[in-house]
Structure formats: structure tokens, C-alpha cells
Amino acid sequence: MEIPDYLILSDSNGTYDTTLGAFKYNIPPTWYSNQRSSVAAVSMVQFAYEQDNSGDVIGYVTTTLASQNSRYSQEADSVLGVLTPTANATPALTSFSYFDYNEPIKHLSPARPSQFNITFKQMDGTNVAPDEFMLVLKFEYANPQATSSRLLNEFTPQLDAVAGGIATYYPNNEISLTSLNRL
């Protein structure tokens, strides 16, 4: 059974950096198990915040965790999730939106990060610092043996698809097929 790690972040267990407009987190290496893969799929699975009297509704959440499989051209950081504003997104006493976690973005990232930032943004990209928040990140680790096996099963048939061998190009425009068995 693969058991994921959950990292629960809040405004009280991080440090707000006013220069960056981001919450910084330092995670001790002892928190993570060294029995995990070196790569993880990281996703935001829960998020709640409170913002009093500001009118600054959070549109999306970013992180400095590296992502190998996602890109938003307006951001240098990885987008963890996009929030949906409530019907009355700017009421007199509070401003809020909600996170729909039905299909979280799973970032392929190096496992066991020791440091990273979380930034909250309005839809126009302006940083917002919520008064209070809680955010849960889920780290799902790939099984190294299963991943290698899956990759081998996916790519081996592709080599066999070229008439049972590898095509070799010759300068006089002739193509010769060399059997994979002779390699």
C-alpha cells in the first residue's frame, strides 16, 4: 500500500516575508521518511482562508516547489490551485472564495523539500496576504520499481513498431533495418 505524506500549512506555522509577499516554510528533513522515492506528485487537496474587510479575493495559489509537468506563462512559480469566488465575493465584512479539489493539479516535483514558499494571488496576479488560512499539501510518491517497469512497457513497443527493428539512415537515401536482437 502506498501511503502519501500530508503537510498542513497555516499562517501560524510559516513566516510571512513582506519583501516576497509570500509565506516561507522550512521543513526539517527528519519529518520525511527516507524510504520514499526521490520524486513526488504534489497537490493542494484542501484550502480554507479568512480575509476580513479587504475586498482582496484570492484567485489562485502558487508555490516555489519545482514542477516538471505544469506551466502558467504569467507565473515563474507553480500554480497549486485556482479558486472559485463565491456569489458575493466582496461582502461588507469578509471576502472569500473556495477551492474545488475535485481535480487537483499534481506537480511532479523533487521529494522531501526542505524550503519553499506559498503565495496567494488575486486573478490579476497581485499578491494577497490572507488574515488566516490552512492549506494541505499531499505528497504522493512513485514506487521506483513499478515506475521503471511501466516506462519499459510503454517504450519497448514503440521500438518494435518500426518493422521489428531500428531504422538506420544512409547518405544515399537508403534505409536499412537492423534487428534488435543483434544489438
C-alpha positions in Angstrom: 0.0 0.0 0.0 1.3 3.4 -0.9 0.8 5.9 1.9 1.1 9.6 1.0 2.5 12.3 3.2 0.3 15.3 4.1 1.8 18.6 5.0 -0.6 21.0 6.8 0.4 24.6 6.4 -1.1 27.7 8.0 -0.4 31.4 8.6 0.9 30.5 12.1 3.4 27.8 11.1 5.1 29.8 8.3 6.9 33.1 8.2 5.4 35.9 6.1 8.1 37.6 4.0 6.8 41.1 3.2 9.5 41.6 0.5 8.4 38.5 -1.4 4.7 38.8 -0.4 4.9 35.0 0.4 4.7 32.6 3.3 8.0 30.8 3.8 8.1 27.2 5.2 11.1 25.3 6.5 10.5 21.6 6.8 13.1 19.6 8.8 14.5 16.6 6.9 13.5 14.3 9.8 9.9 14.9 9.1 10.1 12.9 5.8 10.7 9.2 5.6 13.8 8.3 3.7 12.0 5.2 2.4 10.3 7.3 -0.2 11.1 7.9 -3.9 13.1 10.9 -4.8 10.2 12.3 -6.9 6.7 13.1 -5.7 3.4 14.3 -7.1 2.5 17.3 -5.0 -1.1 18.6 -4.9 -3.1 21.0 -2.8 -6.0 18.9 -1.5 -7.6 21.3 1.0 -7.6 25.0 1.5 -9.6 27.5 3.6 -8.9 31.1 4.4 -10.4 34.2 6.0 -9.9 37.7 4.8 -11.6 40.5 6.8 -12.8 43.8 5.3 -10.3 43.9 2.5 -12.0 43.1 -0.8 -8.9 41.1 -1.8 -10.4 37.8 -3.0 -7.8 35.1 -3.6 -7.9 33.8 -7.2 -5.1 31.3 -7.1 -2.2 29.8 -5.0 1.4 29.4 -6.1 4.4 27.7 -4.8 8.2 27.7 -5.4 8.2 23.9 -5.4 9.6 22.9 -8.8 7.2 21.4 -11.2 8.2 19.3 -14.2 4.8 18.9 -15.7 2.9 22.2 -15.4 3.4 25.8 -16.7 1.4 29.0 -16.4 3.1 31.6 -18.6 2.2 34.5 -16.3 4.0 33.0 -13.3 7.5 31.9 -12.5 6.1 29.7 -9.7 3.9 26.6 -10.0 0.2 27.1 -9.6 -1.2 24.8 -6.9 -4.8 25.6 -7.5 -7.3 28.1 -8.8 -10.1 29.3 -6.5 -13.7 30.0 -7.4 -15.2 33.2 -6.0 -18.4 32.9 -4.1 -21.5 34.6 -5.5 -21.0 37.5 -3.1 -17.2 37.7 -3.3 -16.8 41.1 -1.7 -19.3 41.4 1.1 -19.1 44.1 3.7 -17.5 42.0 6.4 -15.5 39.3 4.6 -14.1 38.4 1.3 -13.6 34.8 0.3 -13.5 32.2 -2.4 -13.3 28.4 -2.3 -11.1 25.7 -3.6 -12.7 23.0 -5.7 -10.4 20.0 -5.1 -12.2 17.5 -7.4 -9.3 17.5 -9.8 -6.2 18.9 -8.1 -3.1 19.8 -10.1 -0.4 17.2 -9.4 3.1 18.7 -9.8 5.9 16.3 -10.4 8.5 17.6 -8.0 11.6 16.6 -6.2 10.5 14.8 -3.0 11.2 16.0 0.6 11.7 19.7 0.0 13.4 21.5 2.9 12.2 25.0 2.0 9.5 26.5 -0.2 7.2 29.5 -0.4 3.4 29.8 -0.8 2.0 32.9 -2.4 -1.7 33.9 -2.7 -2.7 35.9 -5.7 -5.7 37.8 -7.0 -6.7 36.9 -10.5 -4.7 39.9 -11.9 -1.5 38.4 -10.3 -1.4 40.9 -7.3 -0.1 39.2 -4.1 -2.7 38.9 -1.3 -1.9 38.0 2.3 -4.9 36.3 3.9 -5.6 37.1 7.6 -5.8 33.4 8.4 -5.5 30.2 6.3 -4.9 26.5 6.4 -3.7 24.6 3.4 -3.0 20.8 3.0 -0.4 19.6 0.5 -0.4 15.9 -0.4 2.9 14.2 -1.4 2.3 11.0 -3.4 5.5 9.0 -4.1 6.1 6.8 -7.1 7.3 3.3 -6.5 10.7 3.2 -8.3 10.4 -0.5 -9.4 6.8 0.0 -10.7 7.7 3.2 -12.5 10.7 1.6 -14.2 8.5 -1.4 -15.3 5.8 0.9 -16.6 8.2 3.0 -18.6 9.8 -0.1 -20.1 6.3 -1.4 -21.1 5.4 1.9 -22.6 8.5 2.5 -24.7 9.6 -1.0 -25.8 6.6 -1.5 -28.1 7.5 1.8 -29.8 10.9 0.5 -30.8 9.3 -2.7 -32.2 6.8 -0.7 -34.3 9.5 0.2 -36.9 9.2 -3.2 -38.8 10.6 -5.1 -35.9 13.9 -3.2 -35.6 15.7 0.2 -35.7 15.8 2.1 -39.0 19.3 3.3 -40.0 19.7 6.2 -42.4 22.4 6.0 -45.1 23.6 9.0 -47.1 22.3 7.7 -50.5 18.7 7.8 -49.0 18.5 4.0 -48.4 17.1 2.8 -45.2 18.3 -0.5 -43.7 16.6 -2.3 -40.8 18.8 -3.8 -38.1 17.4 -6.4 -35.9 17.2 -5.5 -32.2 18.5 -9.0 -31.4 21.9 -8.2 -33.0 22.3 -5.0 -30.9 
